[in-house]
């Protein structure tokens, strides 16, 4: 049943991590906003509002520690605000990768009934991420 919908939880972060690698510079600095700290819960690496990290450091925090505040901060870095980032996630996923059975509503995978994907789509997303020159290093 490769196209059955499931809640992806933190594997969402594969898609979240791909976009800053494609659309930014790993040595760019990002700043943790109030939203990145206050609108996330669960796993994190205890960042503070106004704290700065490089995109690369933030990607490591997200991918190795499953840090939700890092996922949010990366989304804001790429798109300026979360709504725009989620729109970019869905555009890149469905229109560009052919992952038509997915819908993302956040960058970290915290549960939402409208946030779903399937095994087939995650395979497409993962294949794209791991074919990128930088993503597999992280």
Secondary structure, 3 states (H helix, E strand, C coil): CCCCCECCHHHHHHHHHHHHHHHCCCCCEEECCHHHHHCCCCCCCCCCCCCEEEHHHHHHHHHHHCCHHHHHHHHHHHHCCHHHHHHHHHHHHHHHHCCCCCECCCCCCCCCCCCEECHHHHHHHHHHHHHCCCHHHC
